[in-house]
């Protein structure tokens, strides 16, 4: 009985979203509870059809170049969200430069600072991962490594 109580106590002490889990077509998108660039609660809203995921400096720069040029409300109009994995960035750089720069953007950014949380998510060096959703389930994912590819994926004219 004592072992069961200890196991239950440990299970309850773990965060609800310790690791987001794999991204695979047909499976639900793992629930995320993060903060945005303004330190407010952030999650992927119901009805989202596309997650623009950047895991690295070059991918983030690509996403910001394309998304930063769009009007306020652009992502919402596409039922899309932007998620940045900033866990590999040194904390001082994140706090001093990266987050202040994100705060100037006309869109919300979900920010992960925990390197284990999104570790299993699909990524390629220097590319943005585009995760398609339907009713909360992953339909596909693809990569965009150029502005033209990302603009096409977002339905923008070249």
Backbone bond lengths (Angstrom), bond angles and torsions (degrees), N, CA, C in turn:
res aa  C-N    CA-C-N  psi(-1)  N-CA   C-N-CA  omega(-1)  CA-C   N-CA-C  phi
1 X - - - 1.456 - - 1.523 110.79 -
2 X 1.332 115.25 -40.66 1.458 120.12 -178.49 1.539 110.34 -63.54
3 X 1.351 117.66 -41.30 1.467 121.68 178.78 1.525 110.70 -63.39
4 X 1.324 116.92 -38.96 1.461 120.77 179.57 1.522 110.78 -65.27
5 X 1.321 117.25 -40.10 1.465 120.68 178.65 1.523 111.15 -66.27
6 X 1.319 117.06 -39.73 1.472 120.57 177.64 1.525 109.56 -64.53
7 X 1.341 117.31 -44.66 1.463 120.68 179.11 1.523 110.95 -61.69
8 X 1.329 117.05 -42.19 1.457 120.82 178.44 1.529 110.77 -64.14
9 X 1.319 116.97 -43.20 1.467 120.79 178.98 1.522 110.99 -61.81
10 X 1.338 117.24 -41.58 1.463 120.43 178.08 1.518 111.15 -65.47
11 X 1.313 117.15 -41.92 1.461 120.84 179.58 1.522 111.07 -62.33
12 X 1.313 116.89 -40.65 1.461 120.40 179.87 1.516 112.32 -71.45
13 X 1.319 117.59 -24.92 1.465 121.30 -178.63 1.520 112.03 -80.20
14 X 1.332 117.90 -19.83 1.462 120.27 -179.73 1.525 110.46 -71.97
15 X 1.335 117.93 144.63 1.456 119.70 176.54 1.525 110.89 -62.92
16 X 1.316 116.95 150.29 1.460 121.63 -178.22 1.518 112.43 -64.99
17 X 1.307 117.20 -25.28 1.453 120.64 -175.97 1.521 109.13 -126.22
18 X 1.347 117.38 59.33 1.452 120.72 -176.47 1.524 110.96 -64.70
19 X 1.322 117.52 -45.21 1.452 122.47 176.66 1.521 106.54 -137.68
20 X 1.307 116.30 132.71 1.456 120.13 -173.61 1.520 113.53 -69.54
21 X 1.296 118.80 -22.12 1.451 120.34 179.59 1.513 111.99 89.45
22 X 1.333 115.78 171.68 1.461 120.05 -175.09 1.532 112.71 -73.42
23 X 1.301 113.75 155.00 1.466 121.57 174.91 1.526 106.36 -106.28
24 X 1.311 116.01 110.17 1.456 120.92 -179.04 1.518 109.22 -137.40
25 X 1.341 117.16 138.00 1.455 119.66 176.73 1.527 111.19 -54.54
26 X 1.332 115.01 136.12 1.453 122.05 179.99 1.515 113.74 93.80
27 X 1.319 117.17 -18.63 1.472 120.96 -179.53 1.522 109.63 -95.73
28 X 1.327 116.98 152.69 1.466 119.36 175.92 1.530 110.84 -64.42
29 X 1.315 116.59 146.32 1.460 120.31 172.47 1.517 107.03 -66.11
30 X 1.327 118.05 127.44 1.465 119.29 179.76 1.532 111.19 -58.27
31 X 1.311 116.06 141.50 1.463 120.84 178.20 1.522 109.47 -67.48
32 X 1.306 115.67 137.35 1.459 122.31 178.41 1.513 108.94 -123.19
33 X 1.306 115.70 137.03 1.463 121.08 172.17 1.517 106.46 -125.73
34 X 1.313 114.49 99.88 1.457 121.54 -175.64 1.520 109.72 -124.10
35 X 1.315 114.72 -172.62 1.454 122.69 171.59 1.522 107.05 -114.56
36 X 1.328 115.96 154.65 1.455 118.88 173.38 1.530 108.92 -93.28
37 X 1.315 116.59 -173.05 1.459 120.70 -176.83 1.532 112.57 -68.28
38 X 1.321 117.17 -11.84 1.469 122.10 178.23 1.528 111.11 -103.00
39 X 1.339 116.70 12.64 1.464 124.51 179.46 1.528 112.28 63.45
40 X 1.325 116.64 31.62 1.459 122.68 174.78 1.526 108.14 -105.56
41 X 1.338 116.46 153.88 1.463 120.71 179.14 1.521 110.43 -56.06
42 X 1.324 116.07 141.10 1.461 122.31 -178.58 1.518 108.76 -141.60
43 X 1.320 115.05 139.45 1.457 121.41 171.44 1.515 108.43 -151.64
44 X 1.306 116.27 165.36 1.462 120.58 177.76 1.516 106.99 -75.80
45 X 1.344 117.56 116.17 1.468 119.29 -177.24 1.534 112.49 -69.22
46 X 1.315 114.95 153.15 1.463 120.19 172.71 1.529 107.32 -59.21
47 X 1.286 117.06 144.25 1.462 120.98 179.95 1.519 113.54 90.32
48 X 1.336 117.42 -3.34 1.463 120.15 177.70 1.520 108.96 -67.03
49 X 1.335 115.78 135.82 1.468 120.82 -179.54 1.523 113.13 -109.49
50 X 1.371 115.34 -16.51 1.458 118.80 -177.85 1.521 110.03 -148.49
51 X 1.331 115.71 131.02 1.459 121.91 171.76 1.522 107.14 -108.91
52 X 1.320 115.90 120.05 1.457 122.55 175.23 1.529 105.04 -93.69
53 X 1.327 116.66 111.04 1.461 122.50 -171.89 1.523 110.25 -116.05
54 X 1.327 115.04 121.56 1.464 120.53 177.81 1.520 109.24 -116.35
55 X 1.326 115.18 125.84 1.465 120.63 179.64 1.520 108.21 -126.42
56 X 1.291 116.56 78.58 1.456 120.72 -179.83 1.510 110.40 142.10
57 X 1.322 114.28 161.08 1.466 120.14 -174.84 1.526 112.94 -62.91
58 X 1.334 117.62 -47.56 1.467 119.86 -177.27 1.529 111.34 -66.18
59 X 1.332 116.54 -41.10 1.469 119.65 177.84 1.525 110.36 -63.77
60 X 1.320 116.19 -42.33 1.463 120.40 179.24 1.520 111.02 -64.12
61 X 1.336 117.18 -42.79 1.465 119.98 178.37 1.523 111.28 -61.74
62 X 1.335 116.49 -39.78 1.467 120.97 177.78 1.530 110.30 -62.43
63 X 1.327 116.55 -48.39 1.465 120.30 -179.50 1.526 110.98 -62.05
64 X 1.318 116.86 -44.02 1.467 119.97 -178.51 1.525 112.12 -67.25
65 X 1.327 117.40 -34.55 1.458 120.46 177.70 1.529 110.69 -62.04
66 X 1.325 116.22 -46.61 1.467 120.36 -177.78 1.529 110.97 -75.86
67 X 1.319 117.97 -48.87 1.466 120.71 -175.80 1.519 112.53 -72.10
68 X 1.326 117.10 -34.05 1.463 120.67 -179.07 1.519 113.30 -65.18
69 X 1.316 116.94 -21.78 1.460 121.31 179.85 1.531 112.74 -86.03
70 X 1.334 116.74 -4.16 1.464 120.38 -176.81 1.532 111.24 -92.65
71 X 1.313 115.30 162.60 1.462 121.45 179.98 1.524 111.31 -71.04
72 X 1.318 115.64 156.59 1.466 121.35 175.99 1.532 107.81 -59.77
73 X 1.298 116.94 133.52 1.463 121.24 -178.15 1.516 113.62 92.03
74 X 1.333 117.38 -0.18 1.466 120.66 -178.08 1.528 111.82 -58.60
75 X 1.338 117.07 -51.81 1.464 119.64 -178.50 1.520 111.01 -60.22
76 X 1.325 117.05 -44.60 1.461 120.24 179.41 1.522 111.40 -59.86
77 X 1.335 117.02 -38.81 1.464 120.35 -179.83 1.525 112.02 -66.23
78 X 1.323 116.59 -22.50 1.464 122.18 178.18 1.533 111.23 -99.23
79 X 1.339 116.96 5.77 1.475 122.01 -175.92 1.531 109.93 53.38
80 X 1.333 114.52 46.05 1.452 121.76 -176.21 1.526 110.59 -125.14
81 X 1.329 115.28 157.08 1.461 122.04 174.88 1.519 108.14 -134.01
82 X 1.324 114.97 158.90 1.455 121.44 177.38 1.516 108.60 -115.44
83 X 1.320 116.09 128.22 1.456 123.46 -179.27 1.524 108.57 -124.33
84 X 1.331 116.53 126.33 1.461 121.42 -179.32 1.520 110.21 -116.52
85 X 1.323 116.15 126.11 1.457 121.92 173.64 1.517 106.91 -92.41
86 X 1.320 116.01 103.78 1.458 121.82 -177.26 1.526 111.27 -106.70
87 X 1.319 116.61 19.43 1.462 121.25 -173.10 1.525 113.73 -68.57
88 X 1.308 118.32 -25.41 1.470 120.87 -178.54 1.533 111.88 -84.02
89 X 1.316 116.34 -12.18 1.455 120.66 -177.83 1.531 109.88 -78.36
90 X 1.327 117.66 137.40 1.471 118.85 176.35 1.531 110.80 -58.66
91 X 1.333 115.81 139.85 1.464 121.47 -176.04 1.515 114.14 -54.18
92 X 1.323 118.01 -40.46 1.466 121.07 -179.52 1.528 110.82 -63.22
93 X 1.321 116.48 -42.55 1.472 120.97 178.83 1.526 109.79 -65.81
94 X 1.325 116.47 -41.98 1.467 120.90 179.55 1.523 110.60 -58.69
95 X 1.334 115.99 -51.38 1.475 120.78 -176.40 1.524 112.85 -71.23
96 X 1.332 117.27 -36.89 1.461 120.83 -173.36 1.524 113.28 -84.08
97 X 1.339 117.00 -36.00 1.460 119.14 -173.22 1.534 114.09 -120.87
98 X 1.336 116.89 -51.53 1.469 120.20 -170.79 1.525 112.77 -66.70
99 X 1.324 117.57 -53.09 1.471 118.89 -178.43 1.532 112.37 -64.81
100 X 1.334 120.03 -42.04 1.471 118.38 175.40 1.538 112.85 -59.56
101 X 1.336 116.97 -37.29 1.473 119.60 177.69 1.529 110.62 -66.12
102 X 1.336 117.14 -39.88 1.467 120.34 178.74 1.524 111.50 -66.11
103 X 1.320 117.11 -32.56 1.468 120.22 -179.74 1.519 112.26 -64.25
104 X 1.315 117.50 -20.45 1.462 121.66 179.26 1.523 112.83 -84.68
105 X 1.320 117.69 -8.19 1.460 121.24 -177.65 1.530 110.93 -75.24
106 X 1.334 116.93 150.43 1.470 120.66 -179.40 1.525 113.48 -84.16
107 X 1.322 117.36 18.41 1.456 121.60 -178.82 1.522 108.83 -143.22
108 X 1.331 114.87 161.31 1.454 121.54 -179.62 1.525 109.57 -85.16
109 X 1.327 115.41 143.65 1.450 121.55 179.03 1.524 108.71 -126.65
110 X 1.316 116.88 123.56 1.457 120.45 170.40 1.519 107.51 -77.05
111 X 1.331 116.77 131.74 1.462 121.16 -174.27 1.527 109.98 -120.34
112 X 1.330 115.75 125.28 1.465 121.01 173.86 1.521 108.54 -107.54
113 X 1.321 115.45 125.10 1.460 121.49 176.76 1.520 111.49 -109.60
114 X 1.320 117.47 0.15 1.462 123.60 -178.54 1.526 108.63 -100.75
115 X 1.333 117.44 113.30 1.462 120.39 -174.19 1.525 113.90 -65.54
116 X 1.318 118.53 -21.00 1.465 119.98 -179.74 1.527 111.95 -84.74
117 X 1.305 118.03 -22.77 1.460 121.53 -172.78 1.528 113.15 -61.08
118 X 1.312 117.73 -48.06 1.461 121.36 -176.15 1.526 112.36 -111.00
119 X 1.322 116.48 19.70 1.469 121.37 -174.62 1.528 112.68 -58.86
120 X 1.313 118.83 -33.85 1.455 121.69 -178.19 1.518 114.62 -89.21
121 X 1.319 117.28 3.40 1.462 119.51 -178.42 1.527 110.16 -77.27
122 X 1.337 116.45 147.11 1.465 119.45 -177.90 1.530 111.06 -65.50
123 X 1.315 114.87 136.56 1.465 120.35 179.71 1.514 109.72 -157.47
124 X 1.299 114.50 152.67 1.458 121.95 172.83 1.514 106.77 -132.27
125 X 1.334 115.08 148.80 1.459 118.61 176.61 1.528 108.92 -58.50
126 X 1.295 116.05 134.62 1.472 123.55 173.30 1.533 114.43 65.83
127 X 1.331 118.31 19.62 1.461 120.17 179.79 1.525 110.45 -132.46
128 X 1.317 114.82 148.02 1.458 122.27 173.00 1.526 107.05 -86.06
129 X 1.328 116.75 136.72 1.459 121.05 175.82 1.522 108.17 -94.70
130 X 1.311 116.38 129.55 1.461 122.73 178.52 1.521 107.62 -109.87
131 X 1.324 115.60 116.61 1.467 121.02 -176.06 1.525 108.22 -109.55
132 X 1.330 115.75 112.26 1.451 121.40 179.16 1.517 110.95 -81.60
133 X 1.335 115.85 139.69 1.462 121.75 -179.45 1.517 110.74 -129.68
134 X 1.310 114.88 150.60 1.463 121.79 169.98 1.522 106.25 -143.87
135 X 1.323 116.00 120.48 1.468 122.08 -178.15 1.530 111.76 52.92
136 X 1.343 116.46 38.57 1.454 121.34 176.62 1.518 115.15 81.74
137 X 1.321 117.27 -1.29 1.467 120.74 179.44 1.533 109.85 -105.10
138 X 1.312 115.28 144.35 1.459 121.35 178.62 1.524 108.62 -71.38
139 X 1.331 116.08 126.04 1.465 120.37 176.33 1.524 110.97 -97.43
140 X 1.324 116.19 -34.91 1.463 120.88 -178.79 1.526 108.43 -170.29
141 X 1.310 114.88 168.61 1.452 119.48 165.97 1.514 108.37 -143.18
142 X 1.312 114.45 151.63 1.458 121.48 179.84 1.521 107.94 -147.92
143 X 1.311 115.36 171.20 1.455 120.43 -177.35 1.520 110.04 -119.17
144 X 1.326 115.02 145.67 1.462 121.96 174.22 1.522 106.78 -125.01
145 X 1.331 115.89 119.44 1.460 119.82 -177.64 1.523 112.41 -112.02
146 X 1.328 117.09 4.99 1.466 120.38 177.43 1.526 108.85 -139.66
147 X 1.320 115.26 161.64 1.468 119.71 177.15 1.517 110.29 -59.38
148 X 1.325 117.60 -41.46 1.469 121.09 -178.63 1.531 110.93 -61.91
149 X 1.317 117.25 -43.61 1.466 120.80 179.59 1.520 111.17 -64.47
150 X 1.326 116.57 -42.86 1.459 119.77 -179.83 1.517 110.78 -68.07
151 X 1.308 117.27 -42.23 1.467 120.48 178.61 1.542 110.10 -60.91
152 X 1.309 117.75 -42.41 1.465 121.73 178.59 1.532 110.08 -62.81
153 X 1.301 116.86 -45.21 1.468 120.79 -179.74 1.538 112.29 -62.65
154 X 1.326 115.68 -30.18 1.471 120.65 179.06 1.527 112.64 -88.67
155 X 1.322 116.84 1.80 1.463 120.33 178.46 1.514 113.56 76.52
156 X 1.327 116.96 27.35 1.464 121.18 178.67 1.511 109.37 -97.65
157 X 1.322 116.26 144.10 1.456 120.22 175.72 1.521 109.14 -68.09
158 X 1.301 116.73 143.11 1.475 120.46 -178.28 1.494 113.06 -73.26
